[in-house]
C-alpha cells in the first residue's frame, strides 16, 4: 500500500476513534458499545501501522488470499454484532412487557380507588 494512502487511512481511523470517544463522553453511547468500536479502531491501526501484518496473519491461519481472511473475519464480527443486538432487543422487549403490566396494574388500582 502506498505510504500516502496508508497515512490517509490512519487519519480516517483516528477520526473514527475520536468520534467514538466524544460520543461516549456526551453519554450518547454506552461504554459496552464504545469498547467494540474502540477495539475495531485498535485492530485497524495495528493492521495499518505494522507492514504486512495482515498478510502474516492470513498465512499463519492458512488463508491463501488476504481478501478471504478479511471476508471471513468480517462475517464473524458482523454475526457477533447481530447476535449482541438480538440479545439487547430481547431484553428490552421483556422490560417493555413488564412496564406495560405494571402500568396496567396501577391504572386498575387507580380506577378501583376512585369507585
N, C-alpha and C positions, 0 to 999 in steps of 0.2 A: 504494500500500500504506500503510495507517495506520502512524503512527510507532511505536505501542506494539507492533504485530506485527513491524515491522522490527527493533526492539530485541530482542524475544524470539528472532527468527531469528539475529541477530548473536550473542547469548549462546549459543544452541544450537550454532552453527558454531564458536565459540571453545572450547566444552566438547569438541567432537569433536576439534579441533586439540590440545587439552591431553591428551586420552586417547591420541591417536596418539603424541605426544611422550613421555608416560610409558611407553607400551608399548614404544617404541623404546629408551628408557633402561633398561628392565628386560630388554632383549635378547629380548623375545618377538616382535619384528617386525624384519625386516632394513631397512636404510636404503633399499634399492631400492623396497620396497613402501611404506615410510613417505613417500617422496617423492611417490608417486602420490596418497596421501591428503592430504598437505600442499598439493599443487598444487590439488586439488579444494577444500580449505578456503580457499585463497587466492582461487580463482575465485569461490567463493560469497560471500566477504567483499567482493570487488570489485563483484559484482552487487548486494549489499545496501547498500554504502556510497555508491556513486555513483548518484544518482537517474536513472532512465530509461536506465541503461547498457545493459541487455539489449534494450530497445526500439530504441535507436540501432544496436546491432549487427545486430539482426534486419532492420531496414530497409536497412542497408548491404549485407547479404548477399542481399537480395531476398525475404525471407520476409514474407508479408502478415500473418500471425498469429504472435505471440510463442510460443505453445504449439507451433507447428510447428517452430520453431527449437530449442526445448528438447527435443522428442522426437527430432529429427534428431541433435543433439549427443549426447544420451543414448545413442542407438543406437550411434553410433560409439565412444563412450567404453566402453560395455559390450562391444562387439565387440573392442576393443583389449585389454581386461582378459581376456576369454575366450581370445583368441589367446595372450596372455602366459602365462596359466596352462596352456594346452595345451603350449607350449614347455617350461615347467618340468616338467610331468608326463612329457613325453617324455624329458627329460634324466635325471630321477630313475629312470625305468624302465630306461634304459641303465645307469645306475650300479648299480642293484639286480641286473641281469643279470650285470654284471661281478663284483660281490661274490659272487654265488652261484657263479660259475665259479671264483673264487679260493678260496672255502671248500671247494668240491668237490675242487680240486687238493690243497689242504692235507690234507684228510681222507684222500685217496688216498695221499699221501706218508706220512702217519702210519700208515696201515694197512700199507703196504709195509715200513716200518722195524720194525714190531712182528713181522713174519713172518720 
